[in-house]
Amino acid sequence: MRHSAFNLLVQALRGHRDLRPAWRDASPKSAYDVVIVGGGGHGLATAYYLAKEHGLSKIAVIEKGWIGSGNAGRNTTVIRSNYGEPGNIPLYELSLKLWEGLEQDLNYNVMVSQRGIVNLFHSDAQRDAYARRGNMMRIHGVDAQLLDEAEIRRHAPFLDFDNARFPIRGGLLQRRGGTARHDAVVWGYARAADGRGVDVIQNCEVTGMVIESGVIKGVETTRGTIGAKKVGLAVAGNSSRLAAMAGMRLPIETCILQAMVTEGIKPLIPGVITFGAEHFYISQSNKGGLVFGGDIDAYKSYAQRGNLPIIEDVCECGMALMPMIGRLRVLRQWAGNVDMTMDGSPIIDKTPVSGLYFNGGWCYGGFKATPASGFTFAHLIARDTSHPAAGALRLDRFATGYVVDENGKGAQANLH
Ligand SMILES: Cc1cc2nc3c(=O)[nH]c(=O)nc-3n(C[C@H](O)[C@H](O)[C@H](O)COP(=O)(O)OP(=O)(O)OC[C@H]3O[C@@H](n4cnc5c(N)ncnc54)[C@H](O)[C@@H]3O)c2cc1C
């Protein structure tokens, strides 16, 4: 009721004197039962579900900057569960189901908008691949619909059908896919976690791990050493750095991913559209801007800024798909660090250090996974055993050979 329309009106008339911050600016205590490193969506969601689903208290989320300053606040907000591998589908479908009830759960408007996502195909071989993916989805109880060219023409008449360099033959539609407001997701989880007693500690960088005889004892930070019985890493693009502090070398490389937004225009794009001939996807924000992105800048970097050649490449793809986009002005461009695994799928698992758990390797697409990533990571930390939906996402799969090869390009990130 703190944020009911009535209370907001009363507060407005009283000069906002009694409005409290949405979450406390907590200071680190000497020790916690569980410390989650990383105040992005995944870290905050993990802390929330640890408190809500497993009844744990004495939890802290430690963030080196401000919450949402990483990829959580930089992504293009696409949510979907149109994956093709049995190792991935249960996790992303669990996530979509959690998205569908998230606003009620958090009592926060995270602006989930299920306007659908269409993956276009441009050749017979690609049609076969998408038909197979759609079948895999349906076998797992996920909605999927194969559209032919005429149906795509009705769905998105502004695409270039008649003079196209890559003719559009159809698309795979997931109606339940769409977008959610990324900042609101971070704020919603932070407020809800704080409401359950979680300390959300900002401006506190983890600089080392305290490990004794192979058991985690806490973390060293820029604000002192913090003891912990269990530590969960959810630092996305910084995964390799944090793992190195615990003496681990991960099958992850960090690259740059950029995105762009144009000036606002009248409603045009129905949901999300992805180009099948190149790496380009586009949606429209609630303010009217066209939000789009494409490939990673292929070099390795921890800098949160991109390079011009990829912007040019992405814009060329946009022009090939919908030439009228060339008349719009790009207002902003930004970048984040994506944690690329060698098979394109994430990792949610224990580590060789007792009490240290790892969540990362989200590649291009961890935002959509935020609720299920937190839900299953909390399960793993609380019960010391994998949640069934994340059972295949093991750290040792590159050694055992049980990869979850979502990209179908083998365990080689430079071919992605
Ligand atoms: C341009 C772009 C577009 C994207 N588009 C999509 C999309 O449309 N759909 C989708 O599903 N996914 C998308 N993604 C991917 C998605 O954003 C990420 O996979 C996801 O946000 C990662 O999880 P997170 O939110 O917890 O990460 P982050 O928000 O990056 O959280 C990690 C946090 O850890 C903190 N941290 C790092 N090191 C330390 C340390 N030493 N001590 C303390 N804290 C530390 C960081 O500051 C950061 O806040 C996109 C990513 C980018 C960059």
The ligand as a Gaussian input file, in Angstrom:
#p B3LYP/6-31G(d) Opt

LIG

0 1
 C       23.491000      -4.563000     -25.350000
 C       22.922000      -5.797000     -24.688000
 C       21.684000      -6.260000     -25.094000
 C       21.122000      -7.401000     -24.494000
 N       19.859000      -7.768000     -24.856000
 C       19.283000      -8.808000     -24.222000
 C       17.923000      -9.143000     -24.523000
 O       17.260000      -8.481000     -25.315000
 N       17.378000     -10.205000     -23.889000
 C       18.088000     -10.956000     -23.013000
 O       17.554000     -11.949000     -22.519000
 N       19.353000     -10.626000     -22.667000
 C       19.967000      -9.570000     -23.241000
 N       21.248000      -9.220000     -22.901000
 C       21.991000     -10.026000     -21.914000
 C       21.577000      -9.691000     -20.478000
 O       21.550000      -8.316000     -20.273000
 C       22.545000     -10.360000     -19.491000
 O       22.758000     -11.700000     -19.835000
 C       22.009000     -10.330000     -18.055000
 O       21.621000      -9.011000     -17.725000
 C       23.109000     -10.830000     -17.104000
 O       22.682000     -10.979000     -15.772000
 P       22.675000      -9.781000     -14.698000
 O       21.489000      -8.938000     -14.968000
 O       22.759000     -10.335000     -13.349000
 O       24.052000      -9.060000     -15.080000
 P       24.630000      -7.644000     -14.661000
 O       23.584000      -6.595000     -14.616000
 O       25.813000      -7.392000     -15.528000
 O       25.057000      -7.926000     -13.154000
 C       26.343000      -8.277000     -12.716000
 C       26.772000      -7.262000     -11.681000
 O       27.953000      -7.706000     -11.043000
 C       28.663000      -6.562000     -10.655000
 N       30.060000      -6.907000     -10.374000
 C       31.011000      -7.294000     -11.262000
 N       32.174000      -7.494000     -10.623000
 C       31.954000      -7.260000      -9.310000
 C       32.774000      -7.302000      -8.157000
 N       34.078000      -7.615000      -8.225000
 N       32.217000      -6.990000      -6.950000
 C       30.901000      -6.663000      -6.853000
 N       30.078000      -6.591000      -7.937000
 C       30.596000      -6.902000      -9.147000
 C       28.527000      -5.640000     -11.867000
 O       28.780000      -4.282000     -11.533000
 C       27.082000      -5.900000     -12.282000
 O       26.188000      -4.928000     -11.751000
 C       21.840000      -8.091000     -23.483000
 C       23.096000      -7.611000     -23.067000
 C       23.631000      -6.474000     -23.655000
 C       24.964000      -5.955000     -23.190000

